[in-house]
Amino acid sequence: MTTPQKPIGSGFGARSTARDVLEGIDLTGRLAVVTGGYSGLGLETTRALAGAGARVVVPARRPESAREALDGLPGAEVETLDLADLESVAAFADRFLASGRSIDVLIDNAGVMACPHQVVGPGWEYQFATNHLGHFALVNRLWPALSSGTGARVVSVSSSGHHGSAIRWDDPWFAQGYDRWAAYSQSKTANVLFAVEADRRGADAGVRVFSLHPGAIITPLQRHMAKEEMVANGWIDAEGNVADPKFKTPEQGAATQVWAATSPRLDGMGGVYCEDVDVAVPAGTDPDRPGVSDHAVDPEQAARLWRFSAELTGVDAFA
């Protein structure tokens, strides 16, 4: 399979920070939307974008917590959004579109990981519903604001966890038995496939779409993991300190998504998966290799997932 997955020599690396990649970039007059932009990587992303002059809208499931976290940060505004509730997604999108503003950057950052089994809506598994379907509906509903500007970018935050599962077409909701990590992996594969197909559909309108692995970082994303599990994995020590030298700080973890959202080096590109602040290499079918797995960038799978998601959510900006 031919692939555009080839590093471009960004000049940055795994230890670069979000502020590093924004050095010399002026975002004054630009508007960004960052889901979950008040915690973990999202908070660092919001701080970096606002620090470079952008206006940052932060849709949050817990708006009061978001306001507290972003208190005093110039350029940030908080809105209410629950990605697991499609009525909430529609309401946020309607409010935003009514403002008449264009979106220059939309970062699909919010997510859940390895949570206990839960279903939402008409029986959708919670991780797939939140991490993928909510963002799918959000991007499609906000499409008029994305396509009305000049050169908007959408960034879909995935994970190396995508290696663990392709889309489980025979049982996407885990009716035959729930595995929290397989469910997370499926949702992260969906994030990459979404970027592939959204970029194909949106490129003619000047909207380019990227996906990425931010790296391993200790953030509130691990809220559903017991401390003992993280110690056993070698992620932290018994005192709760980061023990794995490969782990990044939140400032470093936010770098790749900020780079994908703003770097002039990516002009004219799209549909690629990034990591360590560069376009990633193909990993083929080897889950232990860095880069992106074949099953996550297969254009036929991407198109199939788009059709499936549009049918489930009832939303398709390109229908």
C-alpha atoms as one frame of an Amber mdcrd trajectory, in Angstrom:
protein
   0.000   0.000   0.000   1.429   3.392  -0.983   1.463   5.895   1.833   2.271
   9.576   2.435   3.659   8.589   5.843   7.195   9.940   5.586   8.962  12.255
   8.071   9.591  15.738   6.688  12.445  16.748   9.005  10.484  19.157  11.165
  13.494  20.199  13.228  11.698  19.223  16.411  11.613  16.007  18.406  10.169
  14.044  21.275  11.330  16.564  23.908  10.125  19.683  22.102   7.343  21.576
  23.859   4.207  23.232  22.524   5.818  26.623  23.045   8.930  25.494  21.164
   6.948  24.654  18.033   5.099  27.984  18.185   8.223  30.117  18.387   7.980
  32.781  15.706   4.340  31.963  14.883   1.814  34.750  15.480  -1.765  33.528
  15.885  -3.285  36.933  16.542  -6.732  37.086  14.985  -6.989  33.288  14.669
  -9.640  31.225  16.420  -9.066  27.726  17.766 -11.492  25.247  19.318  -9.891
  22.683  21.654 -12.170  20.034  23.134 -11.154  19.187  26.666  -8.758  22.109
  26.571  -8.766  22.565  30.326  -7.010  19.419  31.548  -3.843  17.493  30.771
  -2.598  17.947  27.210  -5.603  20.043  26.348  -4.735  22.618  28.999  -1.159
  22.905  27.740  -2.473  23.209  24.192  -4.847  26.009  25.168  -2.100  27.840
  27.053   0.303  27.595  24.112  -2.213  28.723  21.477  -3.469  31.598  23.619
   0.117  32.574  24.376   0.741  32.907  20.634  -2.237  35.255  20.314  -5.106
  32.939  19.373  -8.623  33.137  20.715  -9.324  29.660  22.127 -12.814  28.274
  22.655 -12.789  25.383  25.128 -15.904  23.187  25.000 -16.044  21.267  28.276
 -18.158  18.553  29.867 -17.390  20.207  33.224 -17.549  23.926  32.396 -17.090
  25.090  35.976 -13.869  23.065  36.260 -12.780  24.499  32.931 -13.375  28.067
  34.057 -11.365  27.430  37.189  -8.459  25.885  35.253  -8.416  28.689  32.680
  -9.027  31.565  35.073  -6.847  34.500  34.164  -5.757  33.118  30.781  -6.303
  35.865  28.198  -8.042  34.751  25.035  -9.732  31.640  26.431 -13.490  31.168
  26.636 -15.417  28.186  27.982 -18.484  26.526  26.477 -20.562  23.490  27.485
 -20.188  20.250  25.509 -20.614  16.565  26.327 -19.218  14.523  23.447 -21.137
  11.421  24.548 -24.433  13.286  24.089 -25.209  14.147  20.456 -27.854  16.662
  21.523 -25.168  18.492  23.487 -22.885  18.412  20.438 -25.631  19.852  18.250
 -26.467  22.558  20.788 -22.846  23.677  21.067 -22.420  23.712  17.297 -25.620
  25.719  16.821 -24.494  28.284  19.386 -21.100  28.606  17.775 -22.435  28.904
  14.222 -24.887  31.565  15.388 -21.892  33.681  16.439 -20.859  33.960  12.794
 -17.220  33.231  13.536 -14.892  31.109  11.400 -12.682  28.397  12.885  -9.005
  28.286  11.952  -8.042  25.314  14.142 -10.183  22.555  15.656  -8.323  20.125
  17.917 -10.277  17.008  18.879  -8.359  16.528  22.099 -10.878  15.311  24.681
 -11.140  11.601  25.362 -11.496   8.723  27.777  -9.255   5.685  28.226  -9.733
   2.159  29.568 -12.898   2.974  31.467 -15.347   0.431  32.895 -18.011  -0.813
  30.491 -20.651   1.806  29.805 -23.102   2.393  26.987 -24.655   5.652  25.800
 -27.360   6.558  23.323 -28.808   3.540  21.529 -26.291   1.122  23.054 -23.003
   2.597  21.851 -19.839   1.632  23.716 -18.715   4.702  25.649 -15.104   5.034
  24.454 -16.041   4.768  20.760 -18.983   7.127  21.295 -16.914   9.767  23.104
 -13.549   9.540  21.386 -14.855   9.092  17.852 -18.580   9.590  17.261 -18.857
  12.766  19.321 -15.948  14.342  17.493 -17.241  13.079  14.134 -20.553  14.827
  14.747 -18.814  17.945  16.051 -16.575  18.390  13.005 -19.445  17.803  10.590
 -21.746  20.225  12.407 -19.020  22.881  12.564 -18.102  22.402   8.908 -19.615
  25.737   7.780 -17.316  27.569  10.216 -14.288  25.498   9.190 -14.793  25.853
   5.454 -15.697  29.558   5.518 -12.200  30.679   6.443  -8.860  30.248   4.718
  -6.942  27.054   5.307  -8.479  25.644   8.481  -6.943  22.583  10.140  -8.589
  19.804  12.113  -6.407  17.726  14.429  -7.630  14.340  15.652  -5.733  13.247
  18.761  -5.204   9.480  18.583  -2.632   7.284  20.340  -0.136   4.514  19.711
  -2.900   2.489  21.330  -4.442   2.287  17.862  -2.054  -0.577  17.140  -4.133
  -2.795  19.416  -7.282  -3.068  17.309  -8.716  -2.378  13.903 -12.424  -1.495
  13.689 -14.356  -4.502  14.965 -17.023  -4.539  12.293 -18.509  -7.790  13.585
 -18.892  -6.444  17.151 -18.030  -2.736  17.516 -20.033  -2.431  20.758 -18.386
  -5.419  22.506 -21.662  -7.275  22.887 -19.669 -10.518  23.014 -17.574  -9.375
  25.980 -15.984  -6.083  26.959 -12.236  -5.474  26.964 -11.458  -1.921  28.088
  -8.110  -1.763  26.278  -9.423  -3.223  23.029 -12.273  -0.701  23.176  -9.790
   2.127  23.658  -7.653   0.847  20.782 -10.640   0.660  18.443 -11.599   4.252
  19.265  -8.046   5.446  18.606  -7.954   3.651  15.249 -11.208   5.434  14.460
  -9.506   8.775  15.208  -6.841   8.049  12.585  -9.269   6.730   9.965 -11.430
   9.801  10.501  -8.508  12.060   9.627  -7.783  10.095   6.452 -11.334  10.392
   5.104 -12.092  13.877   6.449  -8.974  15.189   4.743  -9.946  13.533   1.468
 -13.369  15.132   1.631 -12.282  18.526   2.948  -9.109  19.272   0.995 -10.920
  20.969  -1.897 -12.411  23.421   0.604  -8.941  24.132   1.998  -9.550  22.198
   5.226  -6.761  19.751   6.044  -6.970  17.078   8.712  -4.226  15.369  10.738
  -4.064  12.682  13.419  -1.325  11.991  15.925   0.108  10.144  18.879   1.080
  12.702  21.541   3.379  10.304  23.383   3.102   8.639  26.776   2.256  11.191
  29.462   0.795  10.948  32.944  -2.388  13.047  32.854  -5.965  12.753  34.142
  -6.568  10.444  31.159  -5.373   7.631  33.449  -8.173   8.298  35.947  -9.661
   4.831  35.373  -6.399   3.047  36.102  -5.434   1.939  39.603  -2.129   3.176
  40.953  -1.059  -0.465  41.384  -1.630  -1.085  37.680   0.517   1.864  36.652
   3.264   0.765  39.056   3.122  -2.761  37.643   3.417  -1.321  34.130   6.528
   0.600  35.187   4.899   3.939  34.454   5.220   5.327  37.979   6.981   4.320
  41.187   5.360   3.546  44.520   5.404   7.255  45.429   3.558   8.195  42.258
   6.533   9.705  40.435   7.036   9.070  36.720   9.362   6.078  36.433   9.505
   5.431  32.681  12.129   7.656  30.994  10.186   7.493  27.728   7.297   9.438
  29.259   6.915  13.075  28.297   5.830  16.083  30.306   2.405  17.522  29.443
   4.150  20.463  27.739   6.060  18.011  25.530   2.971  15.883  24.974   1.033
  18.850  23.621   3.727  19.716  21.091   2.700  17.393  18.272  -0.929  18.496
  18.197   0.033  22.169  18.312   2.560  21.585  15.515  -0.018  19.760  13.390
  -2.447  22.616  13.955  -0.116  25.484  13.069   3.125  24.531  11.297   3.696
  26.140   7.882   5.762  23.035   7.041   2.481  21.115   6.718   0.890  23.497
   4.234  -0.528  21.499   1.342  -0.449  18.257   3.322  -3.120  16.348   5.198
  -4.496  12.952   6.115  -1.249  11.894   7.787  -0.534  10.557  11.273   2.163
  12.335  13.265   4.271  11.604  16.351   7.231  13.252  18.068   6.485  16.470
  16.142   6.886  15.030  12.657   5.004  12.902  10.187   5.270   9.311  11.405
   6.621   6.323   9.548   4.460   3.342   8.533   4.456   0.528  11.085   2.941
  -2.023   8.719   1.273  -4.759  10.725   3.830  -4.841  13.549   2.239  -3.433
  16.729   5.656  -3.065  18.373   7.030  -0.686  15.737   6.720   3.088  16.042
   4.534   4.828  13.528   1.073   4.088  12.213  -0.461   0.688  11.557  -1.765
  -0.204   8.103  -5.267  -0.802   9.432  -5.509   2.804  10.634  -4.657   4.484
   7.317  -6.470   2.141   4.914  -8.579   4.447   2.705 -11.276   1.825   2.178
 -11.632   1.331   5.922 -11.672   5.105   6.374 -14.507   5.512   3.862 -16.440
   2.641   5.451 -16.074   4.156   8.903 -17.286   7.516   7.625 -20.441   5.969
   6.186 -21.014   3.983   9.398 -20.509   7.077  11.582 -22.790   9.233   9.435
 -25.521   6.623   9.654 -25.165   6.365  13.444 -25.039  10.101  14.151 -27.331
  11.302  11.380 -24.778  13.954  10.470 -22.723  14.274   7.271 -21.610  17.671
   6.017 -20.825  16.157   2.619 -24.089  14.296   2.003
